[in-house]
Amino acid sequence: QLMKEVKVKSSIGDKSTELSSSDCYIFVPSISEMDPAITTEPYVSEGTVIKHFSSTTSRICYTPDGTAVQYWTRSPYTYNGIYVYRINASGTSQPVTQMNATDVYARIMISI
């Protein structure tokens, strides 16, 4: 009862700029929600910048032992069908992560 359902938009992937919408309580942030420098379609239609993550240093994600790690966004890279955007260990966005990569973490958002 504490969680709120929200509409989450995302590119459908496979080099498409078409968007789909899902009703979610928990979701992975999009690249446009994490990086204000991303200003092209379809990414800007996936969501607006989350102020907490608007700087490179605020986007860095650490494991409990203090190691900075890379993590997924929900945004497929429209120029290559097997890549998605990620935030690397230094907090910079990159469209270079293959979906089968195993050394990438996920950062989730909860709507309350």
C-alpha positions in Angstrom: 0.0 0.0 0.0 3.0 2.3 0.4 4.1 1.9 -3.2 2.6 3.9 -6.1 2.1 2.6 -9.6 3.7 4.8 -12.3 3.8 4.7 -16.1 7.3 3.8 -17.3 8.2 4.5 -20.9 11.0 2.7 -22.7 12.3 2.2 -26.2 11.3 -1.3 -27.4 14.8 -2.1 -28.5 16.3 -3.7 -31.5 17.4 -0.4 -33.0 13.8 1.0 -32.8 12.9 4.5 -31.6 9.3 3.3 -30.9 8.3 3.6 -27.2 6.3 1.2 -25.1 4.7 2.0 -21.7 4.4 -0.2 -18.7 2.7 0.1 -15.3 5.4 -0.4 -12.7 6.1 -0.1 -9.0 9.8 -1.0 -9.3 11.8 -0.1 -12.4 15.3 0.4 -13.7 16.0 4.0 -14.6 16.4 5.2 -18.2 19.5 6.9 -19.5 17.6 10.2 -19.7 16.6 9.9 -16.1 20.3 9.4 -15.1 22.2 11.8 -17.4 21.0 15.3 -18.3 23.4 15.3 -21.3 21.2 12.8 -23.1 18.9 15.0 -25.2 18.0 12.9 -28.3 15.0 10.7 -29.1 13.8 8.2 -28.1 15.7 8.7 -24.8 14.2 12.1 -23.8 10.8 10.5 -24.1 11.7 7.8 -21.6 11.7 10.2 -18.6 13.1 13.4 -17.1 16.3 13.7 -15.1 16.2 12.5 -11.5 17.8 15.4 -9.7 19.8 13.2 -7.3 21.6 11.6 -10.3 22.3 14.8 -12.3 26.1 14.8 -11.8 28.7 12.3 -12.7 29.8 11.7 -9.0 26.2 11.3 -7.9 25.7 8.5 -10.4 28.5 6.3 -9.1 27.1 3.2 -7.5 29.1 1.4 -4.8 29.0 -2.2 -3.5 28.9 -2.7 0.3 32.7 -3.1 0.3 33.1 0.4 -1.4 33.9 -0.8 -4.9 32.4 1.4 -7.7 30.6 -0.7 -10.2 28.9 -0.2 -13.6 25.1 -0.7 -13.9 22.4 -1.0 -16.4 19.8 1.5 -17.6 16.6 0.4 -19.3 17.5 2.2 -22.5 18.5 0.1 -25.5 21.1 1.8 -27.7 19.3 2.5 -31.0 22.3 2.2 -33.2 23.2 -1.3 -32.3 20.7 -4.0 -31.5 22.7 -5.8 -28.8 23.8 -2.8 -26.7 22.1 -0.9 -23.9 23.2 2.2 -22.1 25.0 1.8 -18.8 26.6 4.0 -16.2 30.2 3.0 -15.8 32.1 2.9 -12.5 33.2 6.5 -12.8 29.5 7.7 -13.3 29.7 8.4 -17.0 27.0 7.1 -19.4 28.0 4.7 -22.2 26.1 2.9 -24.9 28.5 -0.1 -25.0 27.2 -2.8 -22.7 26.1 -6.1 -24.4 22.9 -7.6 -22.9 24.8 -10.8 -22.1 27.5 -9.0 -20.0 27.7 -10.5 -16.5 29.8 -7.9 -14.6 27.1 -5.2 -14.7 24.8 -4.4 -11.8 21.3 -3.0 -11.7 20.1 0.1 -9.8 16.4 0.1 -9.2 13.8 2.8 -8.5 10.8 2.3 -6.2 7.8 4.6 -6.5 6.3 5.5 -3.1 
